[in-house]
Amino acid sequence: MTTTPLSYSPEELSAQVIAVLNELTMDWELDLEEDIGPSTRLIDDLAFESIDIVRFVVALEQHFNCKGLPFEKLFMRDGDYVDELRVNEVVEFLNESLPTAHSS
């Protein structure tokens, strides 16, 4: 069995998450003062609703070809859902959570 790490630098991960968000929101009529970046807020800036969070999770899993990531660690703190997430928090989560790919 060979092991191939799915390792990305924080900058590469950030760029890929931003690309996923840009693709997801390209048809939305957003009035952003700046392009999507590390400090962009999913709910306040991008007007995400719960269904958009689900679509974002699916898009990330498809983009990184990795299902079953522990997104509950990202979306819940102390037993409650978070009120807001920034792009950089998603990047940090993926940096810690993307597994090593195994192939035989």
Summary of the structure (lengths in Angstrom):
residues: 104
radius of gyration: 14.3
end to end distance: 4.2
largest distance: 49.0
contacts: 244
relative contact order: 0.24
helix: 43%
strand: 13%
